[in-house]
Amino acid sequence: MKALLWFVLVCSLVFNVTTSLLWSGTTQMASSIASGLILLGSAFTLWLLREKNPQNS
């Protein structure tokens, strides 16, 4: 599950960066907002799934 969330996070980050190069105007804004929401959702889910008390040994 975590591997898939990391993959989604990285792909949405790359897509969000490239939207400014590929499109302009409303298309760029809509795709940037959508990929940004996906990025925030996967980052938040990864944060919720983190280890609460990691063992430092």
All heavy atoms as atom14 arrays in JSON, in Angstrom:
{
  "sequence": "MKALLWFVLVCSLVFNVTTSLLWSGTTQMASSIASGLILLGSAFTLWLLREKNPQNS",
  "atom14_mask": [
    [1, 1, 1, 1, 1, 1, 1, 1, 0, 0, 0, 0, 0, 0],
    [1, 1, 1, 1, 1, 1, 1, 1, 1, 0, 0, 0, 0, 0],
    [1, 1, 1, 1, 1, 0, 0, 0, 0, 0, 0, 0, 0, 0],
    [1, 1, 1, 1, 1, 1, 1, 1, 0, 0, 0, 0, 0, 0],
    [1, 1, 1, 1, 1, 1, 1, 1, 0, 0, 0, 0, 0, 0],
    [1, 1, 1, 1, 1, 1, 1, 1, 1, 1, 1, 1, 1, 1],
    [1, 1, 1, 1, 1, 1, 1, 1, 1, 1, 1, 0, 0, 0],
    [1, 1, 1, 1, 1, 1, 1, 0, 0, 0, 0, 0, 0, 0],
    [1, 1, 1, 1, 1, 1, 1, 1, 0, 0, 0, 0, 0, 0],
    [1, 1, 1, 1, 1, 1, 1, 0, 0, 0, 0, 0, 0, 0],
    [1, 1, 1, 1, 1, 1, 0, 0, 0, 0, 0, 0, 0, 0],
    [1, 1, 1, 1, 1, 1, 0, 0, 0, 0, 0, 0, 0, 0],
    [1, 1, 1, 1, 1, 1, 1, 1, 0, 0, 0, 0, 0, 0],
    [1, 1, 1, 1, 1, 1, 1, 0, 0, 0, 0, 0, 0, 0],
    [1, 1, 1, 1, 1, 1, 1, 1, 1, 1, 1, 0, 0, 0],
    [1, 1, 1, 1, 1, 1, 1, 1, 0, 0, 0, 0, 0, 0],
    [1, 1, 1, 1, 1, 1, 1, 0, 0, 0, 0, 0, 0, 0],
    [1, 1, 1, 1, 1, 1, 1, 0, 0, 0, 0, 0, 0, 0],
    [1, 1, 1, 1, 1, 1, 1, 0, 0, 0, 0, 0, 0, 0],
    [1, 1, 1, 1, 1, 1, 0, 0, 0, 0, 0, 0, 0, 0],
    [1, 1, 1, 1, 1, 1, 1, 1, 0, 0, 0, 0, 0, 0],
    [1, 1, 1, 1, 1, 1, 1, 1, 0, 0, 0, 0, 0, 0],
    [1, 1, 1, 1, 1, 1, 1, 1, 1, 1, 1, 1, 1, 1],
    [1, 1, 1, 1, 1, 1, 0, 0, 0, 0, 0, 0, 0, 0],
    [1, 1, 1, 1, 0, 0, 0, 0, 0, 0, 0, 0, 0, 0],
    [1, 1, 1, 1, 1, 1, 1, 0, 0, 0, 0, 0, 0, 0],
    [1, 1, 1, 1, 1, 1, 1, 0, 0, 0, 0, 0, 0, 0],
    [1, 1, 1, 1, 1, 1, 1, 1, 1, 0, 0, 0, 0, 0],
    [1, 1, 1, 1, 1, 1, 1, 1, 0, 0, 0, 0, 0, 0],
    [1, 1, 1, 1, 1, 0, 0, 0, 0, 0, 0, 0, 0, 0],
    [1, 1, 1, 1, 1, 1, 0, 0, 0, 0, 0, 0, 0, 0],
    [1, 1, 1, 1, 1, 1, 0, 0, 0, 0, 0, 0, 0, 0],
    [1, 1, 1, 1, 1, 1, 1, 1, 0, 0, 0, 0, 0, 0],
    [1, 1, 1, 1, 1, 0, 0, 0, 0, 0, 0, 0, 0, 0],
    [1, 1, 1, 1, 1, 1, 0, 0, 0, 0, 0, 0, 0, 0],
    [1, 1, 1, 1, 0, 0, 0, 0, 0, 0, 0, 0, 0, 0],
    [1, 1, 1, 1, 1, 1, 1, 1, 0, 0, 0, 0, 0, 0],
    [1, 1, 1, 1, 1, 1, 1, 1, 0, 0, 0, 0, 0, 0],
    [1, 1, 1, 1, 1, 1, 1, 1, 0, 0, 0, 0, 0, 0],
    [1, 1, 1, 1, 1, 1, 1, 1, 0, 0, 0, 0, 0, 0],
    [1, 1, 1, 1, 0, 0, 0, 0, 0, 0, 0, 0, 0, 0],
    [1, 1, 1, 1, 1, 1, 0, 0, 0, 0, 0, 0, 0, 0],
    [1, 1, 1, 1, 1, 0, 0, 0, 0, 0, 0, 0, 0, 0],
    [1, 1, 1, 1, 1, 1, 1, 1, 1, 1, 1, 0, 0, 0],
    [1, 1, 1, 1, 1, 1, 1, 0, 0, 0, 0, 0, 0, 0],
    [1, 1, 1, 1, 1, 1, 1, 1, 0, 0, 0, 0, 0, 0],
    [1, 1, 1, 1, 1, 1, 1, 1, 1, 1, 1, 1, 1, 1],
    [1, 1, 1, 1, 1, 1, 1, 1, 0, 0, 0, 0, 0, 0],
    [1, 1, 1, 1, 1, 1, 1, 1, 0, 0, 0, 0, 0, 0],
    [1, 1, 1, 1, 1, 1, 1, 1, 1, 1, 1, 0, 0, 0],
    [1, 1, 1, 1, 1, 1, 1, 1, 1, 0, 0, 0, 0, 0],
    [1, 1, 1, 1, 1, 1, 1, 1, 1, 0, 0, 0, 0, 0],
    [1, 1, 1, 1, 1, 1, 1, 1, 0, 0, 0, 0, 0, 0],
    [1, 1, 1, 1, 1, 1, 1, 0, 0, 0, 0, 0, 0, 0],
    [1, 1, 1, 1, 1, 1, 1, 1, 1, 0, 0, 0, 0, 0],
    [1, 1, 1, 1, 1, 1, 1, 1, 0, 0, 0, 0, 0, 0],
    [1, 1, 1, 1, 1, 1, 0, 0, 0, 0, 0, 0, 0, 0]
  ],
  "atom14_positions": [
    [[0.83, -1.2, 0.0], [0.0, 0.0, 0.0], [0.87, 1.26, 0.0], [0.6, 2.19, -0.75], [-0.92, -0.07, 1.23], [-1.77, 1.14, 1.43], [-3.1, 1.16, 0.24], [-4.01, 2.55, 0.82], [0.0, 0.0, 0.0], [0.0, 0.0, 0.0], [0.0, 0.0, 0.0], [0.0, 0.0, 0.0], [0.0, 0.0, 0.0], [0.0, 0.0, 0.0]],
    [[1.89, 1.24, 0.87], [2.74, 2.43, 0.95], [3.52, 2.66, -0.34], [3.71, 3.8, -0.75], [3.71, 2.32, 2.13], [3.04, 2.55, 3.46], [4.07, 2.55, 4.57], [3.42, 2.75, 5.91], [4.42, 2.78, 6.98], [0.0, 0.0, 0.0], [0.0, 0.0, 0.0], [0.0, 0.0, 0.0], [0.0, 0.0, 0.0], [0.0, 0.0, 0.0]],
    [[3.95, 1.57, -0.97], [4.69, 1.71, -2.22], [3.83, 2.35, -3.3], [4.29, 3.21, -4.06], [5.21, 0.35, -2.68], [0.0, 0.0, 0.0], [0.0, 0.0, 0.0], [0.0, 0.0, 0.0], [0.0, 0.0, 0.0], [0.0, 0.0, 0.0], [0.0, 0.0, 0.0], [0.0, 0.0, 0.0], [0.0, 0.0, 0.0], [0.0, 0.0, 0.0]],
    [[2.58, 1.93, -3.36], [1.66, 2.52, -4.34], [1.42, 4.0, -4.04], [1.39, 4.82, -4.96], [0.33, 1.76, -4.33], [-0.76, 2.3, -5.25], [-0.32, 2.22, -6.71], [-2.05, 1.55, -5.04], [0.0, 0.0, 0.0], [0.0, 0.0, 0.0], [0.0, 0.0, 0.0], [0.0, 0.0, 0.0], [0.0, 0.0, 0.0], [0.0, 0.0, 0.0]],
    [[1.28, 4.35, -2.77], [1.07, 5.75, -2.4], [2.3, 6.6, -2.73], [2.16, 7.74, -3.18], [0.73, 5.87, -0.92], [-0.67, 5.42, -0.54], [-0.8, 5.34, 0.98], [-1.71, 6.36, -1.11], [0.0, 0.0, 0.0], [0.0, 0.0, 0.0], [0.0, 0.0, 0.0], [0.0, 0.0, 0.0], [0.0, 0.0, 0.0], [0.0, 0.0, 0.0]],
    [[3.5, 6.06, -2.52], [4.71, 6.79, -2.9], [4.78, 6.99, -4.41], [5.19, 8.04, -4.89], [5.96, 6.06, -2.4], [6.27, 6.38, -0.98], [6.13, 5.54, 0.09], [6.76, 7.62, -0.46], [6.5, 6.2, 1.22], [6.9, 7.47, 0.93], [7.09, 8.85, -1.03], [7.36, 8.49, 1.74], [7.55, 9.86, -0.21], [7.68, 9.69, 1.16]],
    [[4.4, 5.94, -5.16], [4.39, 6.05, -6.62], [3.41, 7.12, -7.09], [3.74, 7.94, -7.95], [4.03, 4.68, -7.23], [3.98, 4.68, -8.72], [5.14, 4.73, -9.47], [2.77, 4.64, -9.38], [5.1, 4.74, -10.85], [2.71, 4.65, -10.76], [3.88, 4.7, -11.5], [0.0, 0.0, 0.0], [0.0, 0.0, 0.0], [0.0, 0.0, 0.0]],
    [[2.21, 7.13, -6.51], [1.2, 8.14, -6.86], [1.71, 9.54, -6.5], [1.54, 10.49, -7.26], [-0.14, 7.82, -6.17], [-1.11, 8.98, -6.3], [-0.74, 6.56, -6.74], [0.0, 0.0, 0.0], [0.0, 0.0, 0.0], [0.0, 0.0, 0.0], [0.0, 0.0, 0.0], [0.0, 0.0, 0.0], [0.0, 0.0, 0.0], [0.0, 0.0, 0.0]],
    [[2.34, 9.67, -5.34], [2.86, 10.96, -4.9], [3.91, 11.5, -5.88], [3.84, 12.64, -6.31], [3.45, 10.84, -3.5], [3.93, 12.14, -2.91], [3.12, 12.48, -1.67], [5.39, 12.04, -2.54], [0.0, 0.0, 0.0], [0.0, 0.0, 0.0], [0.0, 0.0, 0.0], [0.0, 0.0, 0.0], [0.0, 0.0, 0.0], [0.0, 0.0, 0.0]],
    [[4.86, 10.65, -6.25], [5.92, 11.09, -7.16], [5.37, 11.39, -8.55], [5.73, 12.41, -9.16], [7.04, 10.02, -7.23], [8.03, 10.32, -8.33], [7.75, 9.92, -5.87], [0.0, 0.0, 0.0], [0.0, 0.0, 0.0], [0.0, 0.0, 0.0], [0.0, 0.0, 0.0], [0.0, 0.0, 0.0], [0.0, 0.0, 0.0], [0.0, 0.0, 0.0]],
    [[4.48, 10.53, -9.05], [3.9, 10.78, -10.38], [3.07, 12.06, -10.41], [3.14, 12.82, -11.37], [3.04, 9.59, -10.81], [4.0, 8.16, -11.27], [0.0, 0.0, 0.0], [0.0, 0.0, 0.0], [0.0, 0.0, 0.0], [0.0, 0.0, 0.0], [0.0, 0.0, 0.0], [0.0, 0.0, 0.0], [0.0, 0.0, 0.0], [0.0, 0.0, 0.0]],
    [[2.31, 12.31, -9.36], [1.51, 13.53, -9.35], [2.39, 14.76, -9.22], [2.08, 15.81, -9.77], [0.46, 13.48, -8.25], [1.06, 13.41, -6.98], [0.0, 0.0, 0.0], [0.0, 0.0, 0.0], [0.0, 0.0, 0.0], [0.0, 0.0, 0.0], [0.0, 0.0, 0.0], [0.0, 0.0, 0.0], [0.0, 0.0, 0.0], [0.0, 0.0, 0.0]],
    [[3.5, 14.64, -8.5], [4.44, 15.76, -8.4], [5.07, 16.06, -9.75], [5.11, 17.23, -10.17], [5.52, 15.45, -7.37], [6.6, 16.51, -7.18], [6.0, 17.78, -6.62], [7.69, 15.99, -6.3], [0.0, 0.0, 0.0], [0.0, 0.0, 0.0], [0.0, 0.0, 0.0], [0.0, 0.0, 0.0], [0.0, 0.0, 0.0], [0.0, 0.0, 0.0]],
    [[5.5, 15.04, -10.45], [6.1, 15.23, -11.78], [5.06, 15.8, -12.75], [5.36, 16.72, -13.52], [6.69, 13.9, -12.31], [7.07, 14.0, -13.77], [7.88, 13.49, -11.46], [0.0, 0.0, 0.0], [0.0, 0.0, 0.0], [0.0, 0.0, 0.0], [0.0, 0.0, 0.0], [0.0, 0.0, 0.0], [0.0, 0.0, 0.0], [0.0, 0.0, 0.0]],
    [[3.85, 15.28, -12.71], [2.8, 15.78, -13.59], [2.47, 17.23, -13.28], [2.27, 18.04, -14.17], [1.54, 14.91, -13.48], [0.44, 15.34, -14.39], [0.51, 15.07, -15.74], [-0.66, 16.04, -13.9], [-0.51, 15.48, -16.6], [-1.67, 16.45, -14.73], [-1.6, 16.17, -16.09], [0.0, 0.0, 0.0], [0.0, 0.0, 0.0], [0.0, 0.0, 0.0]],
    [[2.44, 17.57, -11.99], [2.13, 18.94, -11.59], [3.19, 19.91, -12.09], [2.88, 21.02, -12.53], [1.99, 19.03, -10.07], [1.23, 20.25, -9.63], [0.99, 21.16, -10.38], [0.85, 20.25, -8.38], [0.0, 0.0, 0.0], [0.0, 0.0, 0.0], [0.0, 0.0, 0.0], [0.0, 0.0, 0.0], [0.0, 0.0, 0.0], [0.0, 0.0, 0.0]],
    [[4.43, 19.5, -12.06], [5.52, 20.37, -12.56], [5.43, 20.52, -14.07], [5.62, 21.62, -14.6], [6.88, 19.79, -12.14], [8.02, 20.5, -12.84], [7.05, 19.89, -10.62], [0.0, 0.0, 0.0], [0.0, 0.0, 0.0], [0.0, 0.0, 0.0], [0.0, 0.0, 0.0], [0.0, 0.0, 0.0], [0.0, 0.0, 0.0], [0.0, 0.0, 0.0]],
    [[5.11, 19.45, -14.78], [5.09, 19.51, -16.23], [3.84, 20.18, -16.8], [3.82, 20.54, -17.98], [5.22, 18.12, -16.86], [4.16, 17.3, -16.39], [6.55, 17.49, -16.54], [0.0, 0.0, 0.0], [0.0, 0.0, 0.0], [0.0, 0.0, 0.0], [0.0, 0.0, 0.0], [0.0, 0.0, 0.0], [0.0, 0.0, 0.0], [0.0, 0.0, 0.0]],
    [[2.81, 20.37, -15.98], [1.6, 21.03, -16.51], [1.89, 22.46, -16.96], [1.3, 22.93, -17.93], [0.47, 21.05, -15.47], [0.93, 21.68, -14.29], [-0.05, 19.68, -15.19], [0.0, 0.0, 0.0], [0.0, 0.0, 0.0], [0.0, 0.0, 0.0], [0.0, 0.0, 0.0], [0.0, 0.0, 0.0], [0.0, 0.0, 0.0], [0.0, 0.0, 0.0]],
    [[2.81, 23.12, -16.27], [3.13, 24.49, -16.67], [3.89, 24.52, -18.0], [3.87, 25.53, -18.69], [3.94, 25.18, -15.59], [5.16, 24.51, -15.38], [0.0, 0.0, 0.0], [0.0, 0.0, 0.0], [0.0, 0.0, 0.0], [0.0, 0.0, 0.0], [0.0, 0.0, 0.0], [0.0, 0.0, 0.0], [0.0, 0.0, 0.0], [0.0, 0.0, 0.0]],
    [[4.56, 23.43, -18.35], [5.28, 23.37, -19.61], [4.39, 22.91, -20.77], [4.63, 23.29, -21.91], [6.47, 22.4, -19.49], [7.49, 22.74, -18.4], [8.5, 21.62, -18.28], [8.16, 24.07, -18.67], [0.0, 0.0, 0.0], [0.0, 0.0, 0.0], [0.0, 0.0, 0.0], [0.0, 0.0, 0.0], [0.0, 0.0, 0.0], [0.0, 0.0, 0.0]],
    [[3.38, 22.1, -20.46], [2.55, 21.52, -21.52], [1.39, 22.4, -21.93], [1.07, 22.49, -23.11], [2.01, 20.16, -21.07], [3.05, 19.06, -20.81], [2.36, 17.82, -20.27], [3.8, 18.74, -22.08], [0.0, 0.0, 0.0], [0.0, 0.0, 0.0], [0.0, 0.0, 0.0], [0.0, 0.0, 0.0], [0.0, 0.0, 0.0], [0.0, 0.0, 0.0]],
    [[0.72, 23.02, -20.97], [-0.49, 23.76, -21.26], [-0.43, 25.16, -20.69], [0.49, 25.51, -19.96], [-1.71, 23.05, -20.66], [-1.9, 21.67, -21.17], [-2.19, 21.31, -22.44], [-1.81, 20.46, -20.42], [-2.31, 19.94, -22.53], [-2.08, 19.4, -21.3], [-1.56, 20.17, -19.1], [-2.09, 18.07, -20.89], [-1.56, 18.85, -18.7], [-1.82, 17.83, -19.6]],
    [[-1.44, 25.94, -21.02], [-1.55, 27.28, -20.44], [-3.03, 27.58, -20.22], [-3.91, 26.93, -20.78], [-0.93, 28.33, -21.36], [-1.63, 28.38, -22.58], [0.0, 0.0, 0.0], [0.0, 0.0, 0.0], [0.0, 0.0, 0.0], [0.0, 0.0, 0.0], [0.0, 0.0, 0.0], [0.0, 0.0, 0.0], [0.0, 0.0, 0.0], [0.0, 0.0, 0.0]],
    [[-3.29, 28.55, -19.38], [-4.66, 28.99, -19.15], [-5.46, 28.05, -18.28], [-4.96, 27.48, -17.31], [0.0, 0.0, 0.0], [0.0, 0.0, 0.0], [0.0, 0.0, 0.0], [0.0, 0.0, 0.0], [0.0, 0.0, 0.0], [0.0, 0.0, 0.0], [0.0, 0.0, 0.0], [0.0, 0.0, 0.0], [0.0, 0.0, 0.0], [0.0, 0.0, 0.0]],
    [[-6.71, 27.87, -18.66], [-7.65, 27.09, -17.86], [-7.25, 25.62, -17.8], [-7.39, 24.99, -16.75], [-9.06, 27.22, -18.45], [-9.37, 28.6, -18.6], [-10.08, 26.58, -17.55], [0.0, 0.0, 0.0], [0.0, 0.0, 0.0], [0.0, 0.0, 0.0], [0.0, 0.0, 0.0], [0.0, 0.0, 0.0], [0.0, 0.0, 0.0], [0.0, 0.0, 0.0]],
    [[-6.76, 25.08, -18.89], [-6.35, 23.67, -18.9], [-5.21, 23.42, -17.92], [-5.23, 22.45, -17.17], [-5.9, 23.25, -20.32], [-6.94, 23.57, -21.24], [-5.59, 21.78, -20.38], [0.0, 0.0, 0.0], [0.0, 0.0, 0.0], [0.0, 0.0, 0.0], [0.0, 0.0, 0.0], [0.0, 0.0, 0.0], [0.0, 0.0, 0.0], [0.0, 0.0, 0.0]],
    [[-4.25, 24.31, -17.9], [-3.12, 24.18, -16.97], [-3.59, 24.31, -15.54], [-3.17, 23.55, -14.67], [-2.06, 25.24, -17.29], [-0.77, 25.07, -16.51], [-0.73, 25.86, -15.22], [-1.44, 26.84, -15.06], [0.08, 25.41, -14.31], [0.0, 0.0, 0.0], [0.0, 0.0, 0.0], [0.0, 0.0, 0.0], [0.0, 0.0, 0.0], [0.0, 0.0, 0.0]],
    [[-4.48, 25.25, -15.28], [-4.96, 25.45, -13.93], [-5.76, 24.26, -13.43], [-5.56, 23.79, -12.3], [-5.83, 26.72, -13.86], [-6.26, 27.07, -12.46], [-7.16, 28.62, -12.36], [-8.61, 28.27, -13.31], [0.0, 0.0, 0.0], [0.0, 0.0, 0.0], [0.0, 0.0, 0.0], [0.0, 0.0, 0.0], [0.0, 0.0, 0.0], [0.0, 0.0, 0.0]],
    [[-6.64, 23.73, -14.26], [-7.47, 22.58, -13.85], [-6.62, 21.34, -13.61], [-6.81, 20.63, -12.61], [-8.51, 22.3, -14.93], [0.0, 0.0, 0.0], [0.0, 0.0, 0.0], [0.0, 0.0, 0.0], [0.0, 0.0, 0.0], [0.0, 0.0, 0.0], [0.0, 0.0, 0.0], [0.0, 0.0, 0.0], [0.0, 0.0, 0.0], [0.0, 0.0, 0.0]],
    [[-5.67, 21.07, -14.49], [-4.83, 19.88, -14.31], [-3.88, 20.05, -13.13], [-3.58, 19.09, -12.41], [-4.06, 19.56, -15.58], [-3.26, 20.65, -15.96], [0.0, 0.0, 0.0], [0.0, 0.0, 0.0], [0.0, 0.0, 0.0], [0.0, 0.0, 0.0], [0.0, 0.0, 0.0], [0.0, 0.0, 0.0], [0.0, 0.0, 0.0], [0.0, 0.0, 0.0]],
    [[-3.42, 21.26, -12.89], [-2.55, 21.52, -11.75], [-3.31, 21.36, -10.43], [-2.78, 20.79, -9.47], [-1.96, 22.92, -11.86], [-1.11, 23.19, -10.77], [0.0, 0.0, 0.0], [0.0, 0.0, 0.0], [0.0, 0.0, 0.0], [0.0, 0.0, 0.0], [0.0, 0.0, 0.0], [0.0, 0.0, 0.0], [0.0, 0.0, 0.0], [0.0, 0.0, 0.0]],
    [[-4.54, 21.83, -10.38], [-5.35, 21.67, -9.16], [-5.65, 20.19, -8.91], [-5.53, 19.71, -7.78], [-6.64, 22.49, -9.27], [-6.32, 23.98, -9.17], [-7.64, 22.09, -8.19], [-7.49, 24.89, -9.47], [0.0, 0.0, 0.0], [0.0, 0.0, 0.0], [0.0, 0.0, 0.0], [0.0, 0.0, 0.0], [0.0, 0.0, 0.0], [0.0, 0.0, 0.0]],
    [[-6.01, 19.48, -9.96], [-6.33, 18.05, -9.8], [-5.11, 17.26, -9.33], [-5.2, 16.46, -8.39], [-6.84, 17.49, -11.12], [0.0, 0.0, 0.0], [0.0, 0.0, 0.0], [0.0, 0.0, 0.0], [0.0, 0.0, 0.0], [0.0, 0.0, 0.0], [0.0, 0.0, 0.0], [0.0, 0.0, 0.0], [0.0, 0.0, 0.0], [0.0, 0.0, 0.0]],
    [[-3.97, 17.48, -9.96], [-2.78, 16.74, -9.54], [-2.3, 17.19, -8.16], [-1.76, 16.39, -7.39], [-1.66, 16.88, -10.57], [-1.25, 18.22, -10.68], [0.0, 0.0, 0.0], [0.0, 0.0, 0.0], [0.0, 0.0, 0.0], [0.0, 0.0, 0.0], [0.0, 0.0, 0.0], [0.0, 0.0, 0.0], [0.0, 0.0, 0.0], [0.0, 0.0, 0.0]],
    [[-2.51, 18.43, -7.82], [-2.17, 18.91, -6.49], [-3.02, 18.26, -5.41], [-2.52, 17.92, -4.33], [0.0, 0.0, 0.0], [0.0, 0.0, 0.0], [0.0, 0.0, 0.0], [0.0, 0.0, 0.0], [0.0, 0.0, 0.0], [0.0, 0.0, 0.0], [0.0, 0.0, 0.0], [0.0, 0.0, 0.0], [0.0, 0.0, 0.0], [0.0, 0.0, 0.0]],
    [[-4.31, 18.08, -5.69], [-5.18, 17.41, -4.73], [-4.79, 15.94, -4.56], [-4.82, 15.41, -3.45], [-6.64, 17.53, -5.17], [-7.25, 18.92, -5.03], [-8.65, 18.94, -5.63], [-7.29, 19.34, -3.57], [0.0, 0.0, 0.0], [0.0, 0.0, 0.0], [0.0, 0.0, 0.0], [0.0, 0.0, 0.0], [0.0, 0.0, 0.0], [0.0, 0.0, 0.0]],
    [[-4.42, 15.3, -5.66], [-3.98, 13.91, -5.58], [-2.68, 13.83, -4.77], [-2.51, 12.95, -3.93], [-3.8, 13.32, -6.99], [-5.16, 13.19, -7.66], [-3.09, 11.98, -6.94], [-5.1, 12.87, -9.13], [0.0, 0.0, 0.0], [0.0, 0.0, 0.0], [0.0, 0.0, 0.0], [0.0, 0.0, 0.0], [0.0, 0.0, 0.0], [0.0, 0.0, 0.0]],
    [[-1.77, 14.76, -5.0], [-0.52, 14.8, -4.26], [-0.78, 14.99, -2.77], [-0.22, 14.27, -1.93], [0.37, 15.93, -4.79], [1.74, 16.02, -4.16], [2.78, 16.18, -5.25], [1.82, 17.18, -3.2], [0.0, 0.0, 0.0], [0.0, 0.0, 0.0], [0.0, 0.0, 0.0], [0.0, 0.0, 0.0], [0.0, 0.0, 0.0], [0.0, 0.0, 0.0]],
    [[-1.63, 15.93, -2.42], [-1.94, 16.17, -1.01], [-2.63, 14.98, -0.37], [-2.36, 14.63, 0.78], [-2.81, 17.42, -0.87], [-2.12, 18.76, -1.13], [-3.13, 19.89, -1.09], [-1.01, 18.99, -0.13], [0.0, 0.0, 0.0], [0.0, 0.0, 0.0], [0.0, 0.0, 0.0], [0.0, 0.0, 0.0], [0.0, 0.0, 0.0], [0.0, 0.0, 0.0]],
    [[-3.52, 14.34, -1.1], [-4.21, 13.15, -0.57], [-3.26, 12.0, -0.3], [-3.35, 11.35, 0.75], [0.0, 0.0, 0.0], [0.0, 0.0, 0.0], [0.0, 0.0, 0.0], [0.0, 0.0, 0.0], [0.0, 0.0, 0.0], [0.0, 0.0, 0.0], [0.0, 0.0, 0.0], [0.0, 0.0, 0.0], [0.0, 0.0, 0.0], [0.0, 0.0, 0.0]],
    [[-2.35, 11.74, -1.22], [-1.41, 10.64, -1.0], [-0.41, 10.99, 0.1], [-0.05, 10.12, 0.91], [-0.69, 10.27, -2.29], [0.05, 11.36, -2.78], [0.0, 0.0, 0.0], [0.0, 0.0, 0.0], [0.0, 0.0, 0.0], [0.0, 0.0, 0.0], [0.0, 0.0, 0.0], [0.0, 0.0, 0.0], [0.0, 0.0, 0.0], [0.0, 0.0, 0.0]],
    [[0.02, 12.23, 0.19], [0.93, 12.63, 1.25], [0.25, 12.52, 2.62], [0.86, 12.04, 3.58], [1.43, 14.05, 1.02], [0.0, 0.0, 0.0], [0.0, 0.0, 0.0], [0.0, 0.0, 0.0], [0.0, 0.0, 0.0], [0.0, 0.0, 0.0], [0.0, 0.0, 0.0], [0.0, 0.0, 0.0], [0.0, 0.0, 0.0], [0.0, 0.0, 0.0]],
    [[-0.99, 12.95, 2.71], [-1.73, 12.86, 3.97], [-1.95, 11.41, 4.37], [-1.81, 11.05, 5.55], [-3.07, 13.6, 3.84], [-3.87, 13.6, 5.11], [-3.45, 14.33, 6.2], [-5.03, 12.86, 5.19], [-4.18, 14.33, 7.38], [-5.77, 12.85, 6.36], [-5.35, 13.59, 7.46], [0.0, 0.0, 0.0], [0.0, 0.0, 0.0], [0.0, 0.0, 0.0]],
    [[-2.28, 10.55, 3.41], [-2.47, 9.12, 3.72], [-1.17, 8.49, 4.16], [-1.16, 7.68, 5.1], [-3.05, 8.39, 2.49], [-4.23, 9.07, 2.05], [-3.38, 6.96, 2.83], [0.0, 0.0, 0.0], [0.0, 0.0, 0.0], [0.0, 0.0, 0.0], [0.0, 0.0, 0.0], [0.0, 0.0, 0.0], [0.0, 0.0, 0.0], [0.0, 0.0, 0.0]],
    [[-0.06, 8.82, 3.53], [1.23, 8.31, 3.98], [1.54, 8.8, 5.39], [2.09, 8.06, 6.21], [2.34, 8.74, 3.02], [2.46, 7.95, 1.74], [3.4, 8.65, 0.76], [2.95, 6.55, 2.03], [0.0, 0.0, 0.0], [0.0, 0.0, 0.0], [0.0, 0.0, 0.0], [0.0, 0.0, 0.0], [0.0, 0.0, 0.0], [0.0, 0.0, 0.0]],
    [[1.18, 10.02, 5.7], [1.4, 10.55, 7.04], [0.56, 9.78, 8.06], [1.02, 9.5, 9.17], [1.08, 12.04, 7.07], [1.29, 12.68, 8.39], [2.48, 12.97, 8.99], [0.26, 13.09, 9.3], [2.25, 13.54, 10.21], [0.9, 13.63, 10.43], [-1.12, 13.06, 9.25], [0.2, 14.14, 11.51], [-1.82, 13.57, 10.34], [-1.16, 14.1, 11.45]],
    [[-0.67, 9.45, 7.7], [-1.52, 8.68, 8.61], [-1.0, 7.26, 8.81], [-1.21, 6.67, 9.88], [-2.96, 8.62, 8.08], [-3.76, 9.91, 8.15], [-5.12, 9.71, 7.48], [-3.93, 10.37, 9.58], [0.0, 0.0, 0.0], [0.0, 0.0, 0.0], [0.0, 0.0, 0.0], [0.0, 0.0, 0.0], [0.0, 0.0, 0.0], [0.0, 0.0, 0.0]],
    [[-0.36, 6.68, 7.81], [0.13, 5.31, 7.88], [1.54, 5.19, 8.47], [2.07, 4.1, 8.58], [0.13, 4.67, 6.49], [-1.24, 4.44, 5.86], [-1.08, 3.93, 4.43], [-2.05, 3.46, 6.69], [0.0, 0.0, 0.0], [0.0, 0.0, 0.0], [0.0, 0.0, 0.0], [0.0, 0.0, 0.0], [0.0, 0.0, 0.0], [0.0, 0.0, 0.0]],
    [[2.13, 6.29, 8.87], [3.49, 6.25, 9.39], [3.53, 5.5, 10.71], [2.53, 5.34, 11.39], [4.04, 7.65, 9.58], [3.47, 8.35, 10.8], [3.84, 9.8, 10.84], [3.46, 10.44, 12.08], [2.23, 10.75, 12.46], [1.22, 10.47, 11.65], [1.98, 11.32, 13.62], [0.0, 0.0, 0.0], [0.0, 0.0, 0.0], [0.0, 0.0, 0.0]],
    [[4.75, 5.07, 11.09], [4.93, 4.43, 12.38], [4.89, 5.49, 13.46], [5.6, 6.49, 13.39], [6.27, 3.7, 12.43], [6.31, 2.43, 11.62], [7.6, 1.68, 11.85], [8.11, 1.7, 12.98], [8.08, 1.1, 10.89], [0.0, 0.0, 0.0], [0.0, 0.0, 0.0], [0.0, 0.0, 0.0], [0.0, 0.0, 0.0], [0.0, 0.0, 0.0]],
    [[4.07, 5.27, 14.45], [3.92, 6.27, 15.51], [5.15, 6.34, 16.41], [5.59, 7.4, 16.79], [2.69, 5.94, 16.36], [1.4, 5.87, 15.56], [0.9, 7.23, 15.18], [-0.51, 7.13, 14.67], [-0.76, 7.44, 13.34], [0.0, 0.0, 0.0], [0.0, 0.0, 0.0], [0.0, 0.0, 0.0], [0.0, 0.0, 0.0], [0.0, 0.0, 0.0]],
    [[5.72, 5.18, 16.77], [6.88, 5.13, 17.65], [7.97, 4.28, 17.0], [8.13, 3.1, 17.34], [6.51, 4.54, 19.01], [5.53, 5.41, 19.76], [5.68, 6.61, 19.79], [4.52, 4.79, 20.35], [0.0, 0.0, 0.0], [0.0, 0.0, 0.0], [0.0, 0.0, 0.0], [0.0, 0.0, 0.0], [0.0, 0.0, 0.0], [0.0, 0.0, 0.0]],
    [[8.74, 4.86, 16.09], [9.79, 4.05, 15.45], [10.87, 3.68, 16.45], [11.22, 4.44, 17.33], [10.34, 4.96, 14.35], [9.99, 6.33, 14.79], [8.74, 6.21, 15.62], [0.0, 0.0, 0.0], [0.0, 0.0, 0.0], [0.0, 0.0, 0.0], [0.0, 0.0, 0.0], [0.0, 0.0, 0.0], [0.0, 0.0, 0.0], [0.0, 0.0, 0.0]],
    [[11.38, 2.47, 16.32], [12.44, 1.98, 17.2], [13.79, 2.36, 16.61], [14.12, 1.96, 15.5], [12.35, 0.46, 17.35], [11.03, -0.01, 17.94], [10.85, 0.49, 19.37], [11.79, 0.57, 20.13], [9.61, 0.84, 19.7], [0.0, 0.0, 0.0], [0.0, 0.0, 0.0], [0.0, 0.0, 0.0], [0.0, 0.0, 0.0], [0.0, 0.0, 0.0]],
    [[14.55, 3.15, 17.32], [15.88, 3.57, 16.87], [16.93, 2.64, 17.47], [17.42, 2.86, 18.55], [16.17, 5.01, 17.28], [15.23, 5.99, 16.61], [14.79, 5.74, 15.5], [14.91, 7.07, 17.3], [0.0, 0.0, 0.0], [0.0, 0.0, 0.0], [0.0, 0.0, 0.0], [0.0, 0.0, 0.0], [0.0, 0.0, 0.0], [0.0, 0.0, 0.0]],
    [[17.26, 1.57, 16.73], [18.26, 0.64, 17.25], [19.33, 0.39, 16.23], [19.27, 0.68, 15.11], [17.63, -0.68, 17.66], [16.74, -1.18, 16.71], [0.0, 0.0, 0.0], [0.0, 0.0, 0.0], [0.0, 0.0, 0.0], [0.0, 0.0, 0.0], [0.0, 0.0, 0.0], [0.0, 0.0, 0.0], [0.0, 0.0, 0.0], [0.0, 0.0, 0.0]]
  ]
}
